[in-house]
Amino acid sequence: MSILIYTESEEGKLKKTAFEIASYARALAGQTGDTVTAVAVNVDNTSELGNYGVDKVLKVSDEKLSRFNARAYADVIKQAAEKEGAKMVIISSSANDKYLAPILAVNLQAGYASNVVALPESTDPFRVKRTAFTNKAFNITEISTDVKLIGLSKNSFGLKEAEGSASEEAFAPSLDDKDFAVRTESVDKTTGKVTIADAEIVVSGGRGLKGPENWGMIEELADVLGAATACSKPVSDMGWRPHSEHVGQTGKPVAANLYVAVGISGAIQHLAGINASKVKVVINSDPEAPFFKAADYGVVGDAFEVVPALVEKLKEFKAQNS
Amino acid sequence: MKILVCISHVPDTTSKINFADGDTRFDTNGVQFVINPNDEFGLTRAMWFKEKQGAAVTVVNIGGPETEPTLRKALAIGADEAIRVNAQPTDGFFVATQLAKVVQDGGYDLVIAGRESIDYNGGMVPGMLASLTGANFVNTCIGLEIEGSEASAIREIDGGKETVKCSLPLIIGGQKGLVEESDLRIPNMRGIMMARQKKLTVLEPEDLQSRTSVVKFEKPAPKGEVKLVSPDNLDELIRMLHNEAKVI
């Protein structure tokens, strides 16, 4: 049998998370003896999936799917799962995948575990570890249905290259007009800027920066690191930065490789939102700031001195290491 | 317009998370429960529709009697009536199925639920509810206008937002942005007094098997000590991030 993965793409190119879920599915297939089939929508070149252990790619090419639509995409994945007789379906934790997942779960009569962070502890009964309480804890969830749907947390498994190549097969699911009842009128997306969702590194500023006029150095630090910029809740509440940058329990979750917090004290709600990040660096003038207890590396110092100095040193470092 | 706002009863955002009974149960000792923040943004937006467009607002929760103070708070904020389905919310599918019955029996035009609860973070109830009822669905919604039977919604996407249109009935997975933090309402004394007189209907649940269950909880492994670097020695920080943490 097959494990089905839905490999997300943007502007015709597979996203990095596609290779992460391929890696995860390959490892899972190693436990269960299944093969791995990917379904990709309007992606020209899917050959790289073979390098991450995918055996077969179902290629869907349909003008109607040029824009994401949760019901239609859920329908595509459902039909692919049925065609392959897949008992396990794996998707990512992107905003779009989280949008389509519950629809897909109902349509496949599948139990759904979101925010999964590891391979199953056991496959019979099927038990996986997922985050709960907004990253303050984990739970082991048992899925008792025949078909299982797993949403893998970003950066929780990583990329694992494998030998092999994937065969390709055109796949034309039948789409219902009713799938398109929610119509996208316009998309407003920042281009040329790393997004918090996709970023490997996030640089975040808090109230310690004293005002929106001081964000230049945060942006410079983000630039030199190739990072996305983010902010704490008070900063977005005061209108210093847009809401879309607010990270924390009620804002966006961050699961970056490196999270740099400047002038953020580290309220429990903020920590919850960024906890899934692997390495945390805190720059704060207050040595008692609670964030230091949650950090891997810390600099106790004035952000207005430390950040510009760090930017210069990082530029030197990048020049030497490029 | 009839609006149903789904309310999850969750630990306050500042709660310390502990587990009991061999890590099989969330320890509610000393924990204060509140309206799930994502639901509260939706409830506040519903109040706007009530005040500006004459909508009738019902709130619903799937839970035991201990959740009633949370429903009463929603009534004190201004909801017209409340429904409690008397069952423990065992998983997202169970909750969505119970809600689907309430939605179908009540003939609601608009259902607003939070995009996820801050305790289990399943993020599945609004989407499953839409699938079960056949209503349209917009997730991670940060803006909503209704005119007649047409809705215009703004959805947050990774790296931006998009504007979508559809007809009612509609299910919303809401979050901050539906209203601003400063728009959230603290119930006043009059609201609290009136809430006591408002109708709170208790319904018995549909008989149903959950599809997932929590076997055990775990707390994150304790964190090692932070490594402090002097502001005069930032080269050392870069060296550690490069050689030790391998993140740059």
HADDOCK unambig.tbl for C-alpha pairs under 7 A between the chains (distance, minus, plus):
assign (segid A and resid 95 and name CA) (segid B and resid 157 and name CA) 5.86 0.50 0.50
assign (segid A and resid 95 and name CA) (segid B and resid 158 and name CA) 6.03 0.50 0.50
assign (segid A and resid 99 and name CA) (segid B and resid 139 and name CA) 5.92 0.50 0.50
assign (segid A and resid 102 and name CA) (segid B and resid 124 and name CA) 5.05 0.50 0.50
assign (segid A and resid 102 and name CA) (segid B and resid 127 and name CA) 4.99 0.50 0.50
assign (segid A and resid 102 and name CA) (segid B and resid 128 and name CA) 4.99 0.50 0.50
assign (segid A and resid 103 and name CA) (segid B and resid 127 and name CA) 5.57 0.50 0.50
assign (segid A and resid 103 and name CA) (segid B and resid 128 and name CA) 5.54 0.50 0.50
assign (segid A and resid 103 and name CA) (segid B and resid 131 and name CA) 5.48 0.50 0.50
assign (segid A and resid 106 and name CA) (segid B and resid 128 and name CA) 6.14 0.50 0.50
assign (segid A and resid 106 and name CA) (segid B and resid 131 and name CA) 6.55 0.50 0.50
assign (segid A and resid 111 and name CA) (segid B and resid 211 and name CA) 4.94 0.50 0.50
assign (segid A and resid 111 and name CA) (segid B and resid 212 and name CA) 5.80 0.50 0.50
assign (segid A and resid 114 and name CA) (segid B and resid 122 and name CA) 5.87 0.50 0.50
assign (segid A and resid 132 and name CA) (segid B and resid 119 and name CA) 6.12 0.50 0.50
assign (segid A and resid 132 and name CA) (segid B and resid 120 and name CA) 4.97 0.50 0.50
assign (segid A and resid 132 and name CA) (segid B and resid 121 and name CA) 5.89 0.50 0.50
assign (segid A and resid 133 and name CA) (segid B and resid 118 and name CA) 5.78 0.50 0.50
assign (segid A and resid 133 and name CA) (segid B and resid 119 and name CA) 4.14 0.50 0.50
assign (segid A and resid 133 and name CA) (segid B and resid 120 and name CA) 5.70 0.50 0.50
assign (segid A and resid 133 and name CA) (segid B and resid 121 and name CA) 6.71 0.50 0.50
assign (segid A and resid 134 and name CA) (segid B and resid 118 and name CA) 5.91 0.50 0.50
assign (segid A and resid 134 and name CA) (segid B and resid 119 and name CA) 6.60 0.50 0.50
assign (segid A and resid 134 and name CA) (segid B and resid 121 and name CA) 6.56 0.50 0.50
assign (segid A and resid 136 and name CA) (segid B and resid 17 and name CA) 6.89 0.50 0.50
assign (segid A and resid 137 and name CA) (segid B and resid 218 and name CA) 5.80 0.50 0.50
assign (segid A and resid 137 and name CA) (segid B and resid 219 and name CA) 4.62 0.50 0.50
assign (segid A and resid 137 and name CA) (segid B and resid 220 and name CA) 5.78 0.50 0.50
assign (segid A and resid 138 and name CA) (segid B and resid 217 and name CA) 5.71 0.50 0.50
assign (segid A and resid 138 and name CA) (segid B and resid 218 and name CA) 4.97 0.50 0.50
assign (segid A and resid 138 and name CA) (segid B and resid 219 and name CA) 6.14 0.50 0.50
assign (segid A and resid 139 and name CA) (segid B and resid 214 and name CA) 6.44 0.50 0.50
assign (segid A and resid 139 and name CA) (segid B and resid 216 and name CA) 5.63 0.50 0.50
assign (segid A and resid 139 and name CA) (segid B and resid 217 and name CA) 4.23 0.50 0.50
assign (segid A and resid 139 and name CA) (segid B and resid 218 and name CA) 5.86 0.50 0.50
assign (segid A and resid 140 and name CA) (segid B and resid 214 and name CA) 5.78 0.50 0.50
assign (segid A and resid 140 and name CA) (segid B and resid 215 and name CA) 5.48 0.50 0.50
assign (segid A and resid 140 and name CA) (segid B and resid 216 and name CA) 5.18 0.50 0.50
assign (segid A and resid 140 and name CA) (segid B and resid 217 and name CA) 6.22 0.50 0.50
assign (segid A and resid 141 and name CA) (segid B and resid 212 and name CA) 6.56 0.50 0.50
assign (segid A and resid 141 and name CA) (segid B and resid 213 and name CA) 5.55 0.50 0.50
assign (segid A and resid 141 and name CA) (segid B and resid 214 and name CA) 4.49 0.50 0.50
assign (segid A and resid 141 and name CA) (segid B and resid 215 and name CA) 5.79 0.50 0.50
assign (segid A and resid 142 and name CA) (segid B and resid 212 and name CA) 5.43 0.50 0.50
assign (segid A and resid 142 and name CA) (segid B and resid 213 and name CA) 5.23 0.50 0.50
assign (segid A and resid 142 and name CA) (segid B and resid 214 and name CA) 6.20 0.50 0.50
assign (segid A and resid 142 and name CA) (segid B and resid 215 and name CA) 6.49 0.50 0.50
assign (segid A and resid 143 and name CA) (segid B and resid 211 and name CA) 6.09 0.50 0.50
assign (segid A and resid 143 and name CA) (segid B and resid 212 and name CA) 4.47 0.50 0.50
assign (segid A and resid 143 and name CA) (segid B and resid 213 and name CA) 6.75 0.50 0.50
assign (segid A and resid 144 and name CA) (segid B and resid 211 and name CA) 5.54 0.50 0.50
assign (segid A and resid 144 and name CA) (segid B and resid 212 and name CA) 5.90 0.50 0.50
assign (segid A and resid 145 and name CA) (segid B and resid 211 and name CA) 5.89 0.50 0.50
assign (segid A and resid 181 and name CA) (segid B and resid 166 and name CA) 6.15 0.50 0.50
assign (segid A and resid 182 and name CA) (segid B and resid 136 and name CA) 6.63 0.50 0.50
assign (segid A and resid 182 and name CA) (segid B and resid 164 and name CA) 6.46 0.50 0.50
assign (segid A and resid 182 and name CA) (segid B and resid 165 and name CA) 5.82 0.50 0.50
assign (segid A and resid 182 and name CA) (segid B and resid 166 and name CA) 4.80 0.50 0.50
assign (segid A and resid 183 and name CA) (segid B and resid 164 and name CA) 5.34 0.50 0.50
assign (segid A and resid 183 and name CA) (segid B and resid 165 and name CA) 5.26 0.50 0.50
assign (segid A and resid 183 and name CA) (segid B and resid 166 and name CA) 6.27 0.50 0.50
assign (segid A and resid 184 and name CA) (segid B and resid 163 and name CA) 5.99 0.50 0.50
assign (segid A and resid 184 and name CA) (segid B and resid 164 and name CA) 4.30 0.50 0.50
assign (segid A and resid 184 and name CA) (segid B and resid 165 and name CA) 6.53 0.50 0.50
assign (segid A and resid 185 and name CA) (segid B and resid 163 and name CA) 5.46 0.50 0.50
assign (segid A and resid 185 and name CA) (segid B and resid 164 and name CA) 5.27 0.50 0.50
assign (segid A and resid 185 and name CA) (segid B and resid 165 and name CA) 6.83 0.50 0.50
assign (segid A and resid 186 and name CA) (segid B and resid 162 and name CA) 5.59 0.50 0.50
assign (segid A and resid 186 and name CA) (segid B and resid 163 and name CA) 5.27 0.50 0.50
assign (segid A and resid 187 and name CA) (segid B and resid 161 and name CA) 6.10 0.50 0.50
assign (segid A and resid 187 and name CA) (segid B and resid 162 and name CA) 4.21 0.50 0.50
assign (segid A and resid 187 and name CA) (segid B and resid 163 and name CA) 6.44 0.50 0.50
assign (segid A and resid 188 and name CA) (segid B and resid 160 and name CA) 5.66 0.50 0.50
assign (segid A and resid 188 and name CA) (segid B and resid 161 and name CA) 5.30 0.50 0.50
assign (segid A and resid 188 and name CA) (segid B and resid 162 and name CA) 5.73 0.50 0.50
assign (segid A and resid 189 and name CA) (segid B and resid 159 and name CA) 5.81 0.50 0.50
assign (segid A and resid 189 and name CA) (segid B and resid 160 and name CA) 4.22 0.50 0.50
assign (segid A and resid 189 and name CA) (segid B and resid 161 and name CA) 6.26 0.50 0.50
assign (segid A and resid 190 and name CA) (segid B and resid 159 and name CA) 6.20 0.50 0.50
assign (segid A and resid 190 and name CA) (segid B and resid 160 and name CA) 6.14 0.50 0.50
assign (segid A and resid 195 and name CA) (segid B and resid 158 and name CA) 6.83 0.50 0.50
assign (segid A and resid 195 and name CA) (segid B and resid 159 and name CA) 4.93 0.50 0.50
assign (segid A and resid 197 and name CA) (segid B and resid 158 and name CA) 5.82 0.50 0.50
assign (segid A and resid 257 and name CA) (segid B and resid 247 and name CA) 6.37 0.50 0.50
assign (segid A and resid 258 and name CA) (segid B and resid 247 and name CA) 6.27 0.50 0.50
assign (segid A and resid 268 and name CA) (segid B and resid 14 and name CA) 6.13 0.50 0.50
assign (segid A and resid 269 and name CA) (segid B and resid 13 and name CA) 6.15 0.50 0.50
assign (segid A and resid 269 and name CA) (segid B and resid 14 and name CA) 6.54 0.50 0.50
assign (segid A and resid 292 and name CA) (segid B and resid 226 and name CA) 6.44 0.50 0.50
assign (segid A and resid 293 and name CA) (segid B and resid 226 and name CA) 6.51 0.50 0.50
assign (segid A and resid 294 and name CA) (segid B and resid 223 and name CA) 6.92 0.50 0.50
assign (segid A and resid 295 and name CA) (segid B and resid 226 and name CA) 5.51 0.50 0.50
assign (segid A and resid 296 and name CA) (segid B and resid 226 and name CA) 4.67 0.50 0.50
assign (segid A and resid 296 and name CA) (segid B and resid 227 and name CA) 6.08 0.50 0.50
assign (segid A and resid 297 and name CA) (segid B and resid 226 and name CA) 5.29 0.50 0.50
assign (segid A and resid 297 and name CA) (segid B and resid 227 and name CA) 4.69 0.50 0.50
assign (segid A and resid 297 and name CA) (segid B and resid 228 and name CA) 5.79 0.50 0.50
assign (segid A and resid 298 and name CA) (segid B and resid 226 and name CA) 6.42 0.50 0.50
assign (segid A and resid 298 and name CA) (segid B and resid 227 and name CA) 6.03 0.50 0.50
assign (segid A and resid 298 and name CA) (segid B and resid 228 and name CA) 4.65 0.50 0.50
assign (segid A and resid 298 and name CA) (segid B and resid 229 and name CA) 6.07 0.50 0.50
assign (segid A and resid 299 and name CA) (segid B and resid 228 and name CA) 5.73 0.50 0.50
assign (segid A and resid 299 and name CA) (segid B and resid 229 and name CA) 5.19 0.50 0.50
assign (segid A and resid 299 and name CA) (segid B and resid 230 and name CA) 6.04 0.50 0.50
assign (segid A and resid 299 and name CA) (segid B and resid 231 and name CA) 6.08 0.50 0.50
assign (segid A and resid 300 and name CA) (segid B and resid 230 and name CA) 6.96 0.50 0.50
assign (segid A and resid 300 and name CA) (segid B and resid 231 and name CA) 6.91 0.50 0.50
assign (segid A and resid 301 and name CA) (segid B and resid 231 and name CA) 6.02 0.50 0.50
assign (segid A and resid 306 and name CA) (segid B and resid 231 and name CA) 6.12 0.50 0.50
assign (segid A and resid 310 and name CA) (segid B and resid 234 and name CA) 6.39 0.50 0.50
assign (segid A and resid 313 and name CA) (segid B and resid 235 and name CA) 6.77 0.50 0.50
